[in-house]
Amino acid sequence: MNIVVITEILINDIEVTDETITAALTDGRVIGVPLVWSWRLAEATPKQRANYEIIEDGEGVHWPDIDEDIKQLEEEIVRLLREVTQSG
C-alpha cells in the first residue's frame, strides 16, 4: 500500500532583482524565474519592487504600487516545481 502525503507549498519570502523574481518556499526550496516574465515588475523601480504583500497565507504575492500579482505567473512556477520535483 502506498501513502501519498500532499503538502501545500507556500511562499515564505520574495526577492526581485534586476534579473530575477525569486521565491523562498515553505518546503525550503528557492525558485526563481526571469524578471522579464512580469513586464510590470521589469518596469518598476527598486522601491516599487520592494513594496510587496504576501497574500492568502502564502499562496501569492501582490505589489500594490504597480498592481501586479504573482498569481499571474503561477502556472509557470507550478510547471517549474513539477520539473524540479520529477527530476530530483
C-alpha atoms as a printed R data frame, in Angstrom:
   type eleno elety resid chain resno      x      y       z
1  ATOM     1    CA   MET     A     1  0.000  0.000   0.000
2  ATOM     2    CA   ASN     A     2  1.277  3.442  -0.943
3  ATOM     3    CA   ILE     A     3  0.575  6.513   1.135
4  ATOM     4    CA   VAL     A     4  0.688  9.886  -0.559
5  ATOM     5    CA   VAL     A     5  1.148 12.973   1.541
6  ATOM     6    CA   ILE     A     6  0.333 16.206  -0.207
7  ATOM     7    CA   THR     A     7  1.912 19.237   1.386
8  ATOM     8    CA   GLU     A     8  0.830 22.620   0.196
9  ATOM     9    CA   ILE     A     9  3.838 24.610  -0.914
10 ATOM    10    CA   LEU     A    10  3.523 28.266   0.003
11 ATOM    11    CA   ILE     A    11  5.672 31.364  -0.377
12 ATOM    12    CA   ASN     A    12  7.668 32.468   2.677
13 ATOM    13    CA   ASP     A    13  9.542 35.349   1.096
14 ATOM    14    CA   ILE     A    14 10.123 37.004  -2.246
15 ATOM    15    CA   GLU     A    15 13.014 38.923  -3.759
16 ATOM    16    CA   VAL     A    16 13.073 40.831  -7.021
17 ATOM    17    CA   THR     A    17 16.390 41.824  -8.572
18 ATOM    18    CA   ASP     A    18 17.165 43.386 -11.927
19 ATOM    19    CA   GLU     A    19 17.330 39.852 -13.343
20 ATOM    20    CA   THR     A    20 15.026 37.509 -11.387
21 ATOM    21    CA   ILE     A    21 11.960 37.026  -9.248
22 ATOM    22    CA   THR     A    22 12.964 34.593  -6.506
23 ATOM    23    CA   ALA     A    23 10.585 32.922  -4.068
24 ATOM    24    CA   ALA     A    24 11.578 31.120  -0.855
25 ATOM    25    CA   LEU     A    25  9.070 28.337  -0.277
26 ATOM    26    CA   THR     A    26  7.786 26.715   2.892
27 ATOM    27    CA   ASP     A    27  9.395 23.395   1.990
28 ATOM    28    CA   GLY     A    28 12.841 25.006   1.995
29 ATOM    29    CA   ARG     A    29 13.281 25.302  -1.735
30 ATOM    30    CA   VAL     A    30 14.084 28.550  -3.502
31 ATOM    31    CA   ILE     A    31 12.895 29.006  -7.061
32 ATOM    32    CA   GLY     A    32 13.425 31.836  -9.472
33 ATOM    33    CA   VAL     A    33 12.058 32.980 -12.774
34 ATOM    34    CA   PRO     A    34 13.364 35.645 -15.135
35 ATOM    35    CA   LEU     A    35 12.196 39.152 -14.292
36 ATOM    36    CA   VAL     A    36 11.002 39.632 -17.867
37 ATOM    37    CA   TRP     A    37  8.142 37.207 -17.147
38 ATOM    38    CA   SER     A    38  6.467 40.179 -15.471
39 ATOM    39    CA   TRP     A    39  6.632 43.332 -17.558
40 ATOM    40    CA   ARG     A    40  5.195 45.348 -14.659
41 ATOM    41    CA   LEU     A    41  7.951 44.252 -12.285
42 ATOM    42    CA   ALA     A    42 10.558 44.663 -15.017
43 ATOM    43    CA   GLU     A    43  9.498 48.292 -15.500
44 ATOM    44    CA   ALA     A    44  9.068 49.019 -11.777
45 ATOM    45    CA   THR     A    45 11.557 50.921  -9.648
46 ATOM    46    CA   PRO     A    46 13.510 49.068  -6.951
47 ATOM    47    CA   LYS     A    47 11.346 50.822  -4.352
48 ATOM    48    CA   GLN     A    48  8.149 49.580  -6.057
49 ATOM    49    CA   ARG     A    49  9.561 46.036  -6.293
50 ATOM    50    CA   ALA     A    50 10.431 46.064  -2.596
51 ATOM    51    CA   ASN     A    51  6.871 47.024  -1.612
52 ATOM    52    CA   TYR     A    52  5.024 43.704  -1.728
53 ATOM    53    CA   GLU     A    53  2.491 41.793   0.338
54 ATOM    54    CA   ILE     A    54  2.384 38.029   0.712
55 ATOM    55    CA   ILE     A    55 -1.304 37.262   0.238
56 ATOM    56    CA   GLU     A    56 -3.665 34.392   1.013
57 ATOM    57    CA   ASP     A    57 -1.358 32.925   3.666
58 ATOM    58    CA   GLY     A    58  1.494 32.465   1.192
59 ATOM    59    CA   GLU     A    59 -0.403 31.434  -1.924
60 ATOM    60    CA   GLY     A    60  0.575 34.592  -3.787
61 ATOM    61    CA   VAL     A    61  2.333 37.936  -3.734
62 ATOM    62    CA   HIS     A    62  0.920 41.348  -4.577
63 ATOM    63    CA   TRP     A    63  2.795 44.550  -5.414
64 ATOM    64    CA   PRO     A    64  0.266 47.334  -4.689
65 ATOM    65    CA   ASP     A    65  2.299 50.165  -6.243
66 ATOM    66    CA   ILE     A    66  2.154 48.538  -9.677
67 ATOM    67    CA   ASP     A    67 -0.930 46.333  -9.280
68 ATOM    68    CA   GLU     A    68  0.997 43.132 -10.025
69 ATOM    69    CA   ASP     A    69  0.106 39.739  -8.621
70 ATOM    70    CA   ILE     A    70  2.366 36.695  -8.695
71 ATOM    71    CA   LYS     A    71 -0.668 34.536  -9.367
72 ATOM    72    CA   GLN     A    72 -0.390 35.736 -12.945
73 ATOM    73    CA   LEU     A    73  2.902 33.806 -13.050
74 ATOM    74    CA   GLU     A    74  1.576 30.849 -11.088
75 ATOM    75    CA   GLU     A    75  1.258 28.403 -13.987
76 ATOM    76    CA   GLU     A    76  4.912 28.791 -14.910
77 ATOM    77    CA   ILE     A    77  6.047 28.485 -11.311
78 ATOM    78    CA   VAL     A    78  3.951 25.333 -10.866
79 ATOM    79    CA   ARG     A    79  5.428 23.931 -14.067
80 ATOM    80    CA   LEU     A    80  8.945 24.634 -12.772
81 ATOM    81    CA   LEU     A    81  8.129 22.992  -9.438
82 ATOM    82    CA   ARG     A    82  6.883 19.884 -11.227
83 ATOM    83    CA   GLU     A    83 10.044 19.696 -13.316
84 ATOM    84    CA   VAL     A    84 12.269 20.060 -10.254
85 ATOM    85    CA   THR     A    85 10.261 17.511  -8.281
86 ATOM    86    CA   GLN     A    86 10.261 14.968 -11.102
87 ATOM    87    CA   SER     A    87 13.987 15.357 -11.810
88 ATOM    88    CA   GLY     A    88 15.029 15.206  -8.136
